[in-house]
Amino acid sequence: RKEVEQDPGPFNVPEGATVAFNCTYSNSASQSFFWYRQDCRKEPKLLMSVYSSGNEDGRFTAQLNRASQYISLLIRDSKLSDSATYLCVVNIIQSRRGNQFYFGTGTSLTVIP
Amino acid sequence: NAGVTQTPKFQVLKTGQSMTLQCAQDMNHEYMSWYRQDPGMGLRLIHYSVGAGITDQGEVPNGYNVSRSTTEDFPLRLLSAAPSQTSVYFCASSYGFRGLGETQYFGPGTRLLVL
């Protein structure tokens, strides 16, 4: 079973739409959670960390549900520049071996004019 | 700061050839790692290091070696390239390895084709 599962999409939405991505993780020992953004043929870049209480950064809202082992990302008022692949990432700290990060396969978003 | 740099950007190898993918960071990060990214598979961890002289295997280590002689550099060696190693390789680093919420910074990637 994969550590992180995401709906690969693709999601094609019009400008101004609200879109939500979901992600589940299998290891209850997961400690930290992130959403990364990856543009075509580029490296992943941190979009936002996900905190237990939920957090917002402008048009982006991330939620974490530890009981259900579920992470979400909501994008409001979609812009053309939001078109990218969004990666769900969990971090498991293993006492001797330090961090290991596990990536979902990514959800593709295309915002249409 | 240059951040995380990788060389080469592109490489074509023949089956059986060996090569080293270079990775360097100038942020004094303790934690460095190598991933490969394949369509439909996401990023998978190959090897990682929590500091100079310390390395460990990730999810898909077979066919790859690493060493960490300095904090800055973390080269990945392909011992005998195989077509299954055709992929995009990313190096990443983060400041610590025991703290929560550590952000990873990625290099621009190396696209490798093995014929």
Interface residues (C-beta under 8 A of the other chain):
Chain A: V4 P8 Q31 S32 F34 K42 E43 P44 K45 L46 S49 L87 N91 I93 R97 G98 N99 Q100 F101 Y102 F103 G104 T105 G106
Chain B: Y31 S33 Y35 G40 M41 G42 L43 R44 L45 Y48 V50 D56 G58 F90 S94 F97 R98 L100 G101 E102 T103 Q104 F106 G107 P108 G109
